[in-house]
Amino acid sequence: MSSKKYWNWVRENRAKPPLEVKWKELERYTKDSSYRSLCPECRKGPLFIRRDIKTFELLAEDNCAYCGRRFIYTDLAEAGLK
């Protein structure tokens, strides 16, 4: 994929409404990753699970570092992460 096509694809993904996912059900990015998950959309990039910059609380909103697709974690509290 050319650089121009890639960035257009990322822009399109960022414009889509976020998908609701359960963090607990996502595949980990590597076998050693405690928090990072593999993007369920592109299966290439990581979801890092973002934190609030002031409180360091985990945020429900996230996006793939590769494809830009946005996600909302629906189970952070029940997964023991909030």
PDB file of N, CA, C and O in Angstrom:
ATOM      1  N   MET A   1       0.855  -1.167   0.000  1.00  0.00           N
ATOM      2  CA  MET A   1       0.000   0.000   0.000  1.00  0.00           C
ATOM      3  C   MET A   1       0.905   1.236   0.000  1.00  0.00           C
ATOM      4  O   MET A   1       1.852   1.330   0.780  1.00  0.00           O
ATOM      5  N   SER A   2       0.599   2.154  -0.869  1.00  0.00           N
ATOM      6  CA  SER A   2       1.398   3.381  -0.940  1.00  0.00           C
ATOM      7  C   SER A   2       1.164   4.228   0.310  1.00  0.00           C
ATOM      8  O   SER A   2       0.174   4.048   1.019  1.00  0.00           O
ATOM      9  N   SER A   3       2.066   5.132   0.561  1.00  0.00           N
ATOM     10  CA  SER A   3       1.969   6.004   1.725  1.00  0.00           C
ATOM     11  C   SER A   3       0.679   6.833   1.687  1.00  0.00           C
ATOM     12  O   SER A   3       0.016   6.998   2.711  1.00  0.00           O
ATOM     13  N   LYS A   4       0.334   7.340   0.532  1.00  0.00           N
ATOM     14  CA  LYS A   4      -0.881   8.150   0.395  1.00  0.00           C
ATOM     15  C   LYS A   4      -2.134   7.317   0.693  1.00  0.00           C
ATOM     16  O   LYS A   4      -3.035   7.771   1.399  1.00  0.00           O
ATOM     17  N   LYS A   5      -2.182   6.091   0.148  1.00  0.00           N
ATOM     18  CA  LYS A   5      -3.326   5.211   0.390  1.00  0.00           C
ATOM     19  C   LYS A   5      -3.421   4.854   1.875  1.00  0.00           C
ATOM     20  O   LYS A   5      -4.510   4.812   2.448  1.00  0.00           O
ATOM     21  N   TYR A   6      -2.263   4.598   2.485  1.00  0.00           N
ATOM     22  CA  TYR A   6      -2.239   4.239   3.907  1.00  0.00           C
ATOM     23  C   TYR A   6      -2.836   5.371   4.750  1.00  0.00           C
ATOM     24  O   TYR A   6      -3.703   5.126   5.589  1.00  0.00           O
ATOM     25  N   TRP A   7      -2.374   6.611   4.530  1.00  0.00           N
ATOM     26  CA  TRP A   7      -2.859   7.727   5.351  1.00  0.00           C
ATOM     27  C   TRP A   7      -4.324   8.036   5.080  1.00  0.00           C
ATOM     28  O   TRP A   7      -5.033   8.461   5.992  1.00  0.00           O
ATOM     29  N   ASN A   8      -4.798   7.835   3.853  1.00  0.00           N
ATOM     30  CA  ASN A   8      -6.229   7.988   3.572  1.00  0.00           C
ATOM     31  C   ASN A   8      -7.038   6.933   4.314  1.00  0.00           C
ATOM     32  O   ASN A   8      -8.113   7.224   4.839  1.00  0.00           O
ATOM     33  N   TRP A   9      -6.522   5.706   4.356  1.00  0.00           N
ATOM     34  CA  TRP A   9      -7.170   4.602   5.069  1.00  0.00           C
ATOM     35  C   TRP A   9      -7.246   4.910   6.562  1.00  0.00           C
ATOM     36  O   TRP A   9      -8.287   4.704   7.186  1.00  0.00           O
ATOM     37  N   VAL A  10      -6.155   5.400   7.134  1.00  0.00           N
ATOM     38  CA  VAL A  10      -6.135   5.764   8.556  1.00  0.00           C
ATOM     39  C   VAL A  10      -7.146   6.880   8.827  1.00  0.00           C
ATOM     40  O   VAL A  10      -7.886   6.810   9.808  1.00  0.00           O
ATOM     41  N   ARG A  11      -7.189   7.909   7.972  1.00  0.00           N
ATOM     42  CA  ARG A  11      -8.155   8.998   8.144  1.00  0.00           C
ATOM     43  C   ARG A  11      -9.597   8.472   8.100  1.00  0.00           C
ATOM     44  O   ARG A  11     -10.440   8.884   8.897  1.00  0.00           O
ATOM     45  N   GLU A  12      -9.862   7.571   7.172  1.00  0.00           N
ATOM     46  CA  GLU A  12     -11.205   6.980   7.083  1.00  0.00           C
ATOM     47  C   GLU A  12     -11.543   6.214   8.358  1.00  0.00           C
ATOM     48  O   GLU A  12     -12.656   6.318   8.875  1.00  0.00           O
ATOM     49  N   ASN A  13     -10.584   5.448   8.861  1.00  0.00           N
ATOM     50  CA  ASN A  13     -10.822   4.685  10.092  1.00  0.00           C
ATOM     51  C   ASN A  13     -11.063   5.604  11.285  1.00  0.00           C
ATOM     52  O   ASN A  13     -11.929   5.327  12.115  1.00  0.00           O
ATOM     53  N   ARG A  14     -10.306   6.691  11.377  1.00  0.00           N
ATOM     54  CA  ARG A  14     -10.454   7.635  12.494  1.00  0.00           C
ATOM     55  C   ARG A  14     -11.820   8.316  12.457  1.00  0.00           C
ATOM     56  O   ARG A  14     -12.344   8.712  13.498  1.00  0.00           O
ATOM     57  N   ALA A  15     -12.399   8.454  11.261  1.00  0.00           N
ATOM     58  CA  ALA A  15     -13.693   9.125  11.122  1.00  0.00           C
ATOM     59  C   ALA A  15     -14.874   8.203  11.455  1.00  0.00           C
ATOM     60  O   ALA A  15     -15.980   8.684  11.701  1.00  0.00           O
ATOM     61  N   LYS A  16     -14.652   6.902  11.464  1.00  0.00           N
ATOM     62  CA  LYS A  16     -15.726   5.949  11.767  1.00  0.00           C
ATOM     63  C   LYS A  16     -16.077   6.017  13.250  1.00  0.00           C
ATOM     64  O   LYS A  16     -15.219   6.339  14.072  1.00  0.00           O
ATOM     65  N   PRO A  17     -17.329   5.719  13.602  1.00  0.00           N
ATOM     66  CA  PRO A  17     -17.682   5.678  15.024  1.00  0.00           C
ATOM     67  C   PRO A  17     -16.903   4.561  15.726  1.00  0.00           C
ATOM     68  O   PRO A  17     -16.593   3.542  15.108  1.00  0.00           O
ATOM     69  N   PRO A  18     -16.588   4.744  17.005  1.00  0.00           N
ATOM     70  CA  PRO A  18     -15.819   3.712  17.711  1.00  0.00           C
ATOM     71  C   PRO A  18     -16.597   2.401  17.847  1.00  0.00           C
ATOM     72  O   PRO A  18     -17.819   2.399  17.994  1.00  0.00           O
ATOM     73  N   LEU A  19     -15.876   1.312  17.795  1.00  0.00           N
ATOM     74  CA  LEU A  19     -16.460  -0.012  18.010  1.00  0.00           C
ATOM     75  C   LEU A  19     -16.394  -0.336  19.495  1.00  0.00           C
ATOM     76  O   LEU A  19     -15.391  -0.048  20.150  1.00  0.00           O
ATOM     77  N   GLU A  20     -17.438  -0.925  20.024  1.00  0.00           N
ATOM     78  CA  GLU A  20     -17.427  -1.358  21.419  1.00  0.00           C
ATOM     79  C   GLU A  20     -16.809  -2.749  21.486  1.00  0.00           C
ATOM     80  O   GLU A  20     -17.204  -3.654  20.752  1.00  0.00           O
ATOM     81  N   VAL A  21     -15.831  -2.905  22.381  1.00  0.00           N
ATOM     82  CA  VAL A  21     -15.156  -4.190  22.559  1.00  0.00           C
ATOM     83  C   VAL A  21     -14.966  -4.464  24.041  1.00  0.00           C
ATOM     84  O   VAL A  21     -14.970  -3.546  24.861  1.00  0.00           O
ATOM     85  N   LYS A  22     -14.803  -5.716  24.370  1.00  0.00           N
ATOM     86  CA  LYS A  22     -14.474  -6.111  25.742  1.00  0.00           C
ATOM     87  C   LYS A  22     -12.967  -6.331  25.808  1.00  0.00           C
ATOM     88  O   LYS A  22     -12.430  -7.186  25.104  1.00  0.00           O
ATOM     89  N   TRP A  23     -12.284  -5.561  26.653  1.00  0.00           N
ATOM     90  CA  TRP A  23     -10.832  -5.641  26.785  1.00  0.00           C
ATOM     91  C   TRP A  23     -10.395  -7.056  27.148  1.00  0.00           C
ATOM     92  O   TRP A  23      -9.400  -7.565  26.634  1.00  0.00           O
ATOM     93  N   LYS A  24     -11.154  -7.678  28.038  1.00  0.00           N
ATOM     94  CA  LYS A  24     -10.806  -9.015  28.533  1.00  0.00           C
ATOM     95  C   LYS A  24     -10.814 -10.074  27.417  1.00  0.00           C
ATOM     96  O   LYS A  24     -10.110 -11.078  27.516  1.00  0.00           O
ATOM     97  N   GLU A  25     -11.589  -9.859  26.383  1.00  0.00           N
ATOM     98  CA  GLU A  25     -11.721 -10.846  25.306  1.00  0.00           C
ATOM     99  C   GLU A  25     -10.740 -10.621  24.160  1.00  0.00           C
ATOM    100  O   GLU A  25     -10.643 -11.457  23.262  1.00  0.00           O
ATOM    101  N   LEU A  26     -10.011  -9.503  24.175  1.00  0.00           N
ATOM    102  CA  LEU A  26      -9.073  -9.211  23.092  1.00  0.00           C
ATOM    103  C   LEU A  26      -7.804 -10.044  23.225  1.00  0.00           C
ATOM    104  O   LEU A  26      -7.361 -10.362  24.329  1.00  0.00           O
ATOM    105  N   GLU A  27      -7.237 -10.387  22.085  1.00  0.00           N
ATOM    106  CA  GLU A  27      -5.965 -11.112  22.050  1.00  0.00           C
ATOM    107  C   GLU A  27      -4.838 -10.151  22.436  1.00  0.00           C
ATOM    108  O   GLU A  27      -4.801  -9.019  21.955  1.00  0.00           O
ATOM    109  N   ARG A  28      -3.934 -10.587  23.286  1.00  0.00           N
ATOM    110  CA  ARG A  28      -2.799  -9.746  23.694  1.00  0.00           C
ATOM    111  C   ARG A  28      -1.861  -9.541  22.513  1.00  0.00           C
ATOM    112  O   ARG A  28      -1.712 -10.418  21.661  1.00  0.00           O
ATOM    113  N   TYR A  29      -1.231  -8.372  22.474  1.00  0.00           N
ATOM    114  CA  TYR A  29      -0.354  -8.007  21.357  1.00  0.00           C
ATOM    115  C   TYR A  29       0.849  -8.936  21.270  1.00  0.00           C
ATOM    116  O   TYR A  29       1.232  -9.349  20.175  1.00  0.00           O
ATOM    117  N   THR A  30       1.442  -9.267  22.396  1.00  0.00           N
ATOM    118  CA  THR A  30       2.501 -10.281  22.467  1.00  0.00           C
ATOM    119  C   THR A  30       2.193 -11.163  23.664  1.00  0.00           C
ATOM    120  O   THR A  30       1.353 -10.812  24.492  1.00  0.00           O
ATOM    121  N   LYS A  31       2.847 -12.281  23.762  1.00  0.00           N
ATOM    122  CA  LYS A  31       2.573 -13.179  24.889  1.00  0.00           C
ATOM    123  C   LYS A  31       2.973 -12.555  26.221  1.00  0.00           C
ATOM    124  O   LYS A  31       2.470 -12.968  27.266  1.00  0.00           O
ATOM    125  N   ASP A  32       3.870 -11.565  26.203  1.00  0.00           N
ATOM    126  CA  ASP A  32       4.316 -10.901  27.422  1.00  0.00           C
ATOM    127  C   ASP A  32       3.531  -9.634  27.746  1.00  0.00           C
ATOM    128  O   ASP A  32       3.767  -9.018  28.785  1.00  0.00           O
ATOM    129  N   SER A  33       2.614  -9.237  26.885  1.00  0.00           N
ATOM    130  CA  SER A  33       1.850  -8.003  27.098  1.00  0.00           C
ATOM    131  C   SER A  33       0.764  -8.216  28.147  1.00  0.00           C
ATOM    132  O   SER A  33      -0.103  -9.078  28.000  1.00  0.00           O
ATOM    133  N   SER A  34       0.828  -7.423  29.195  1.00  0.00           N
ATOM    134  CA  SER A  34      -0.220  -7.486  30.218  1.00  0.00           C
ATOM    135  C   SER A  34      -1.433  -6.666  29.798  1.00  0.00           C
ATOM    136  O   SER A  34      -2.571  -7.069  30.039  1.00  0.00           O
ATOM    137  N   TYR A  35      -1.192  -5.516  29.172  1.00  0.00           N
ATOM    138  CA  TYR A  35      -2.275  -4.600  28.839  1.00  0.00           C
ATOM    139  C   TYR A  35      -2.483  -4.411  27.346  1.00  0.00           C
ATOM    140  O   TYR A  35      -3.624  -4.264  26.907  1.00  0.00           O
ATOM    141  N   ARG A  36      -1.424  -4.411  26.553  1.00  0.00           N
ATOM    142  CA  ARG A  36      -1.555  -4.164  25.105  1.00  0.00           C
ATOM    143  C   ARG A  36      -2.302  -5.306  24.423  1.00  0.00           C
ATOM    144  O   ARG A  36      -2.070  -6.484  24.694  1.00  0.00           O
ATOM    145  N   SER A  37      -3.203  -4.914  23.532  1.00  0.00           N
ATOM    146  CA  SER A  37      -3.986  -5.900  22.782  1.00  0.00           C
ATOM    147  C   SER A  37      -3.743  -5.735  21.296  1.00  0.00           C
ATOM    148  O   SER A  37      -3.345  -4.665  20.835  1.00  0.00           O
ATOM    149  N   LEU A  38      -3.983  -6.794  20.556  1.00  0.00           N
ATOM    150  CA  LEU A  38      -3.896  -6.765  19.104  1.00  0.00           C
ATOM    151  C   LEU A  38      -5.195  -6.167  18.566  1.00  0.00           C
ATOM    152  O   LEU A  38      -6.286  -6.541  18.997  1.00  0.00           O
ATOM    153  N   CYS A  39      -5.069  -5.248  17.636  1.00  0.00           N
ATOM    154  CA  CYS A  39      -6.250  -4.610  17.051  1.00  0.00           C
ATOM    155  C   CYS A  39      -7.133  -5.675  16.394  1.00  0.00           C
ATOM    156  O   CYS A  39      -6.667  -6.413  15.526  1.00  0.00           O
ATOM    157  N   PRO A  40      -8.410  -5.762  16.805  1.00  0.00           N
ATOM    158  CA  PRO A  40      -9.297  -6.758  16.199  1.00  0.00           C
ATOM    159  C   PRO A  40      -9.719  -6.401  14.777  1.00  0.00           C
ATOM    160  O   PRO A  40     -10.268  -7.239  14.060  1.00  0.00           O
ATOM    161  N   GLU A  41      -9.462  -5.151  14.366  1.00  0.00           N
ATOM    162  CA  GLU A  41      -9.859  -4.712  13.024  1.00  0.00           C
ATOM    163  C   GLU A  41      -8.782  -5.042  11.981  1.00  0.00           C
ATOM    164  O   GLU A  41      -9.069  -5.730  11.001  1.00  0.00           O
ATOM    165  N   CYS A  42      -7.567  -4.570  12.175  1.00  0.00           N
ATOM    166  CA  CYS A  42      -6.512  -4.776  11.167  1.00  0.00           C
ATOM    167  C   CYS A  42      -5.603  -5.965  11.493  1.00  0.00           C
ATOM    168  O   CYS A  42      -4.924  -6.487  10.608  1.00  0.00           O
ATOM    169  N   ARG A  43      -5.590  -6.391  12.750  1.00  0.00           N
ATOM    170  CA  ARG A  43      -4.776  -7.523  13.226  1.00  0.00           C
ATOM    171  C   ARG A  43      -3.273  -7.279  13.048  1.00  0.00           C
ATOM    172  O   ARG A  43      -2.494  -8.227  12.954  1.00  0.00           O
ATOM    173  N   LYS A  44      -2.870  -6.001  13.003  1.00  0.00           N
ATOM    174  CA  LYS A  44      -1.453  -5.655  12.869  1.00  0.00           C
ATOM    175  C   LYS A  44      -0.963  -4.778  14.008  1.00  0.00           C
ATOM    176  O   LYS A  44       0.127  -4.991  14.538  1.00  0.00           O
ATOM    177  N   GLY A  45      -1.760  -3.800  14.380  1.00  0.00           N
ATOM    178  CA  GLY A  45      -1.319  -2.796  15.339  1.00  0.00           C
ATOM    179  C   GLY A  45      -1.751  -3.080  16.762  1.00  0.00           C
ATOM    180  O   GLY A  45      -2.643  -3.893  17.004  1.00  0.00           O
ATOM    181  N   PRO A  46      -1.107  -2.400  17.705  1.00  0.00           N
ATOM    182  CA  PRO A  46      -1.475  -2.565  19.110  1.00  0.00           C
ATOM    183  C   PRO A  46      -2.508  -1.536  19.561  1.00  0.00           C
ATOM    184  O   PRO A  46      -2.588  -0.426  19.035  1.00  0.00           O
ATOM    185  N   LEU A  47      -3.287  -1.942  20.546  1.00  0.00           N
ATOM    186  CA  LEU A  47      -4.108  -1.026  21.327  1.00  0.00           C
ATOM    187  C   LEU A  47      -3.363  -0.893  22.648  1.00  0.00           C
ATOM    188  O   LEU A  47      -3.207  -1.873  23.376  1.00  0.00           O
ATOM    189  N   PHE A  48      -2.906   0.307  22.958  1.00  0.00           N
ATOM    190  CA  PHE A  48      -2.051   0.493  24.127  1.00  0.00           C
ATOM    191  C   PHE A  48      -2.806   0.664  25.432  1.00  0.00           C
ATOM    192  O   PHE A  48      -2.200   0.520  26.494  1.00  0.00           O
ATOM    193  N   ILE A  49      -4.086   0.960  25.409  1.00  0.00           N
ATOM    194  CA  ILE A  49      -4.932   1.289  26.544  1.00  0.00           C
ATOM    195  C   ILE A  49      -4.408   2.570  27.201  1.00  0.00           C
ATOM    196  O   ILE A  49      -3.464   2.548  27.991  1.00  0.00           O
ATOM    197  N   ARG A  50      -5.040   3.660  26.854  1.00  0.00           N
ATOM    198  CA  ARG A  50      -4.581   4.996  27.251  1.00  0.00           C
ATOM    199  C   ARG A  50      -4.940   5.328  28.687  1.00  0.00           C
ATOM    200  O   ARG A  50      -5.834   4.731  29.287  1.00  0.00           O
ATOM    201  N   ARG A  51      -4.204   6.312  29.224  1.00  0.00           N
ATOM    202  CA  ARG A  51      -4.435   6.802  30.587  1.00  0.00           C
ATOM    203  C   ARG A  51      -4.696   8.304  30.564  1.00  0.00           C
ATOM    204  O   ARG A  51      -4.227   9.015  29.675  1.00  0.00           O
ATOM    205  N   ASP A  52      -5.443   8.773  31.545  1.00  0.00           N
ATOM    206  CA  ASP A  52      -5.649  10.200  31.751  1.00  0.00           C
ATOM    207  C   ASP A  52      -4.307  10.800  32.180  1.00  0.00           C
ATOM    208  O   ASP A  52      -3.639  10.242  33.050  1.00  0.00           O
ATOM    209  N   ILE A  53      -3.906  11.918  31.588  1.00  0.00           N
ATOM    210  CA  ILE A  53      -2.578  12.466  31.863  1.00  0.00           C
ATOM    211  C   ILE A  53      -2.463  13.078  33.263  1.00  0.00           C
ATOM    212  O   ILE A  53      -1.354  13.257  33.765  1.00  0.00           O
ATOM    213  N   LYS A  54      -3.579  13.396  33.889  1.00  0.00           N
ATOM    214  CA  LYS A  54      -3.520  13.962  35.245  1.00  0.00           C
ATOM    215  C   LYS A  54      -3.692  12.910  36.322  1.00  0.00           C
ATOM    216  O   LYS A  54      -2.969  12.915  37.318  1.00  0.00           O
ATOM    217  N   THR A  55      -4.645  12.007  36.132  1.00  0.00           N
ATOM    218  CA  THR A  55      -4.965  11.032  37.184  1.00  0.00           C
ATOM    219  C   THR A  55      -4.349   9.658  36.934  1.00  0.00           C
ATOM    220  O   THR A  55      -4.315   8.823  37.838  1.00  0.00           O
ATOM    221  N   PHE A  56      -3.868   9.419  35.732  1.00  0.00           N
ATOM    222  CA  PHE A  56      -3.333   8.122  35.291  1.00  0.00           C
ATOM    223  C   PHE A  56      -4.386   7.007  35.280  1.00  0.00           C
ATOM    224  O   PHE A  56      -4.051   5.828  35.170  1.00  0.00           O
ATOM    225  N   GLU A  57      -5.653   7.395  35.395  1.00  0.00           N
ATOM    226  CA  GLU A  57      -6.729   6.419  35.319  1.00  0.00           C
ATOM    227  C   GLU A  57      -6.826   5.892  33.886  1.00  0.00           C
ATOM    228  O   GLU A  57      -6.662   6.653  32.933  1.00  0.00           O
ATOM    229  N   LEU A  58      -7.091   4.599  33.734  1.00  0.00           N
ATOM    230  CA  LEU A  58      -7.255   4.019  32.399  1.00  0.00           C
ATOM    231  C   LEU A  58      -8.512   4.579  31.745  1.00  0.00           C
ATOM    232  O   LEU A  58      -9.550   4.724  32.392  1.00  0.00           O
ATOM    233  N   LEU A  59      -8.408   4.888  30.470  1.00  0.00           N
ATOM    234  CA  LEU A  59      -9.526   5.464  29.722  1.00  0.00           C
ATOM    235  C   LEU A  59     -10.215   4.392  28.882  1.00  0.00           C
ATOM    236  O   LEU A  59      -9.569   3.478  28.370  1.00  0.00           O
ATOM    237  N   ALA A  60     -11.515   4.517  28.750  1.00  0.00           N
ATOM    238  CA  ALA A  60     -12.282   3.552  27.968  1.00  0.00           C
ATOM    239  C   ALA A  60     -12.062   3.732  26.472  1.00  0.00           C
ATOM    240  O   ALA A  60     -12.218   2.777  25.712  1.00  0.00           O
ATOM    241  N   GLU A  61     -11.698   4.951  26.029  1.00  0.00           N
ATOM    242  CA  GLU A  61     -11.488   5.202  24.604  1.00  0.00           C
ATOM    243  C   GLU A  61     -10.053   4.863  24.224  1.00  0.00           C
ATOM    244  O   GLU A  61      -9.115   5.176  24.957  1.00  0.00           O
ATOM    245  N   ASP A  62      -9.893   4.221  23.075  1.00  0.00           N
ATOM    246  CA  ASP A  62      -8.567   3.856  22.585  1.00  0.00           C
ATOM    247  C   ASP A  62      -8.596   3.809  21.067  1.00  0.00           C
ATOM    248  O   ASP A  62      -9.663   3.837  20.454  1.00  0.00           O
ATOM    249  N   ASN A  63      -7.421   3.739  20.470  1.00  0.00           N
ATOM    250  CA  ASN A  63      -7.352   3.549  19.023  1.00  0.00           C
ATOM    251  C   ASN A  63      -6.112   2.730  18.668  1.00  0.00           C
ATOM    252  O   ASN A  63      -5.134   2.692  19.413  1.00  0.00           O
ATOM    253  N   CYS A  64      -6.183   2.086  17.521  1.00  0.00           N
ATOM    254  CA  CYS A  64      -5.071   1.271  17.038  1.00  0.00           C
ATOM    255  C   CYS A  64      -3.936   2.181  16.584  1.00  0.00           C
ATOM    256  O   CYS A  64      -4.164   3.168  15.885  1.00  0.00           O
ATOM    257  N   ALA A  65      -2.725   1.845  16.980  1.00  0.00           N
ATOM    258  CA  ALA A  65      -1.553   2.637  16.598  1.00  0.00           C
ATOM    259  C   ALA A  65      -1.191   2.437  15.129  1.00  0.00           C
ATOM    260  O   ALA A  65      -0.415   3.220  14.582  1.00  0.00           O
ATOM    261  N   TYR A  66      -1.729   1.418  14.484  1.00  0.00           N
ATOM    262  CA  TYR A  66      -1.412   1.161  13.071  1.00  0.00           C
ATOM    263  C   TYR A  66      -2.511   1.679  12.135  1.00  0.00           C
ATOM    264  O   TYR A  66      -2.236   2.453  11.219  1.00  0.00           O
ATOM    265  N   CYS A  67      -3.757   1.246  12.370  1.00  0.00           N
ATOM    266  CA  CYS A  67      -4.823   1.594  11.419  1.00  0.00           C
ATOM    267  C   CYS A  67      -5.672   2.780  11.862  1.00  0.00           C
ATOM    268  O   CYS A  67      -6.452   3.306  11.067  1.00  0.00           O
ATOM    269  N   GLY A  68      -5.538   3.208  13.103  1.00  0.00           N
ATOM    270  CA  GLY A  68      -6.277   4.361  13.581  1.00  0.00           C
ATOM    271  C   GLY A  68      -7.700   4.073  14.016  1.00  0.00           C
ATOM    272  O   GLY A  68      -8.387   4.977  14.491  1.00  0.00           O
ATOM    273  N   ARG A  69      -8.160   2.848  13.870  1.00  0.00           N
ATOM    274  CA  ARG A  69      -9.548   2.503  14.237  1.00  0.00           C
ATOM    275  C   ARG A  69      -9.764   2.774  15.714  1.00  0.00           C
ATOM    276  O   ARG A  69      -8.922   2.448  16.552  1.00  0.00           O
ATOM    277  N   ARG A  70     -10.916   3.382  16.024  1.00  0.00           N
ATOM    278  CA  ARG A  70     -11.222   3.736  17.407  1.00  0.00           C
ATOM    279  C   ARG A  70     -12.065   2.655  18.076  1.00  0.00           C
ATOM    280  O   ARG A  70     -12.871   1.981  17.435  1.00  0.00           O
ATOM    281  N   PHE A  71     -11.853   2.510  19.383  1.00  0.00           N
ATOM    282  CA  PHE A  71     -12.561   1.498  20.174  1.00  0.00           C
ATOM    283  C   PHE A  71     -12.985   2.086  21.509  1.00  0.00           C
ATOM    284  O   PHE A  71     -12.389   3.043  22.004  1.00  0.00           O
ATOM    285  N   ILE A  72     -14.031   1.492  22.083  1.00  0.00           N
ATOM    286  CA  ILE A  72     -14.480   1.802  23.440  1.00  0.00           C
ATOM    287  C   ILE A  72     -14.483   0.481  24.195  1.00  0.00           C
ATOM    288  O   ILE A  72     -15.145  -0.476  23.795  1.00  0.00           O
ATOM    289  N   TYR A  73     -13.738   0.442  25.289  1.00  0.00           N
ATOM    290  CA  TYR A  73     -13.742  -0.755  26.146  1.00  0.00           C
ATOM    291  C   TYR A  73     -14.983  -0.688  27.029  1.00  0.00           C
ATOM    292  O   TYR A  73     -15.201   0.303  27.726  1.00  0.00           O
ATOM    293  N   THR A  74     -15.791  -1.735  26.998  1.00  0.00           N
ATOM    294  CA  THR A  74     -17.044  -1.744  27.758  1.00  0.00           C
ATOM    295  C   THR A  74     -16.920  -2.469  29.087  1.00  0.00           C
ATOM    296  O   THR A  74     -17.873  -2.513  29.865  1.00  0.00           O
ATOM    297  N   ASP A  75     -15.748  -3.040  29.354  1.00  0.00           N
ATOM    298  CA  ASP A  75     -15.626  -3.896  30.541  1.00  0.00           C
ATOM    299  C   ASP A  75     -14.441  -3.552  31.449  1.00  0.00           C
ATOM    300  O   ASP A  75     -13.983  -4.421  32.192  1.00  0.00           O
ATOM    301  N   LEU A  76     -13.933  -2.328  31.415  1.00  0.00           N
ATOM    302  CA  LEU A  76     -12.766  -2.005  32.235  1.00  0.00           C
ATOM    303  C   LEU A  76     -13.022  -2.238  33.724  1.00  0.00           C
ATOM    304  O   LEU A  76     -12.161  -2.770  34.423  1.00  0.00           O
ATOM    305  N   ALA A  77     -14.189  -1.846  34.207  1.00  0.00           N
ATOM    306  CA  ALA A  77     -14.490  -2.023  35.625  1.00  0.00           C
ATOM    307  C   ALA A  77     -14.597  -3.511  35.982  1.00  0.00           C
ATOM    308  O   ALA A  77     -14.033  -3.952  36.983  1.00  0.00           O
ATOM    309  N   GLU A  78     -15.309  -4.270  35.174  1.00  0.00           N
ATOM    310  CA  GLU A  78     -15.481  -5.694  35.488  1.00  0.00           C
ATOM    311  C   GLU A  78     -14.196  -6.480  35.270  1.00  0.00           C
ATOM    312  O   GLU A  78     -14.037  -7.564  35.831  1.00  0.00           O
ATOM    313  N   ALA A  79     -13.264  -5.948  34.454  1.00  0.00           N
ATOM    314  CA  ALA A  79     -11.959  -6.594  34.256  1.00  0.00           C
ATOM    315  C   ALA A  79     -10.976  -6.211  35.366  1.00  0.00           C
ATOM    316  O   ALA A  79      -9.836  -6.677  35.381  1.00  0.00           O
ATOM    317  N   GLY A  80     -11.428  -5.354  36.301  1.00  0.00           N
ATOM    318  CA  GLY A  80     -10.589  -4.947  37.410  1.00  0.00           C
ATOM    319  C   GLY A  80      -9.570  -3.871  37.043  1.00  0.00           C
ATOM    320  O   GLY A  80      -8.553  -3.724  37.720  1.00  0.00           O
ATOM    321  N   LEU A  81      -9.834  -3.125  35.984  1.00  0.00           N
ATOM    322  CA  LEU A  81      -8.895  -2.102  35.531  1.00  0.00           C
ATOM    323  C   LEU A  81      -9.326  -0.685  35.884  1.00  0.00           C
ATOM    324  O   LEU A  81      -8.601   0.264  35.587  1.00  0.00           O
ATOM    325  N   LYS A  82     -10.477  -0.518  36.504  1.00  0.00           N
ATOM    326  CA  LYS A  82     -10.952   0.827  36.903  1.00  0.00           C
ATOM    327  C   LYS A  82     -11.183   0.860  38.368  1.00  0.00           C
ATOM    328  O   LYS A  82     -11.583   1.892  38.907  1.00  0.00           O
TER     329      LYS A  82
END
